[in-house]
Amino acid sequence: MMIEVLSTNDPVKLNFAEAVLRDAGVETVTLDAHTAATFGGAVPWIRRRLLVREEDAGKARLALAAAMPKDE
């Protein structure tokens, strides 16, 4: 099963999160990137979602929390 660890409209933030998780040894899957890019800012509720395997979710959340503080 896959677990969502990030949802964002910011492609730079998504790319950074993917790199952080790759460095942590966590495989990711990105959903809705094409749909969000197609509609651009016209439909802001279509967000890109970053998913990881359920067994990697804890490790992924810790890595993201260390690299991406909530206030950013």
C-alpha positions in Angstrom: 0.0 0.0 0.0 1.2 3.6 -0.7 1.0 6.4 1.8 0.9 10.1 0.9 3.7 12.1 2.6 3.4 15.4 0.7 0.8 17.3 -1.2 1.8 20.5 -2.9 1.2 22.9 -5.9 4.9 23.9 -5.8 6.9 21.8 -8.3 10.2 23.0 -6.8 9.1 21.8 -3.3 8.1 18.5 -4.8 11.4 18.1 -6.6 13.3 18.9 -3.5 11.2 16.4 -1.4 11.9 13.7 -4.1 15.6 14.3 -3.8 15.5 14.2 0.0 13.7 10.9 0.0 15.9 9.4 -2.8 19.0 10.3 -0.6 17.3 8.6 2.3 16.8 5.5 0.3 13.0 5.8 0.0 11.4 5.2 -3.3 8.6 7.6 -4.3 5.7 7.8 -6.7 4.3 11.2 -7.8 0.6 11.4 -8.7 -1.3 14.2 -10.4 1.8 16.0 -11.7 0.6 16.0 -15.3 -2.9 17.1 -14.4 -1.6 19.9 -12.2 0.8 21.1 -14.9 -1.9 20.9 -17.5 -4.3 23.1 -15.6 -1.6 25.3 -14.1 -2.8 27.8 -11.5 -6.3 27.8 -12.9 -7.3 24.9 -10.7 -5.4 25.2 -7.5 -7.0 22.3 -5.7 -5.3 19.8 -8.0 -2.2 19.2 -6.1 0.8 17.0 -6.9 1.0 14.1 -4.4 4.1 12.3 -3.3 3.6 8.7 -2.1 5.9 6.1 -0.5 5.4 2.5 0.5 3.6 2.1 3.8 6.7 0.6 5.5 8.8 3.6 4.5 6.3 6.3 5.6 7.9 6.9 9.0 11.4 7.2 7.6 10.1 9.5 4.8 8.2 11.8 7.2 11.3 12.1 9.4 13.6 12.9 6.5 11.1 15.5 5.1 10.6 17.1 8.6 14.4 17.4 9.0 14.9 18.9 5.5 11.7 21.0 5.2 10.5 22.8 8.3 6.8 23.5 8.4 7.1 27.2 8.2 8.7 27.1 4.7 
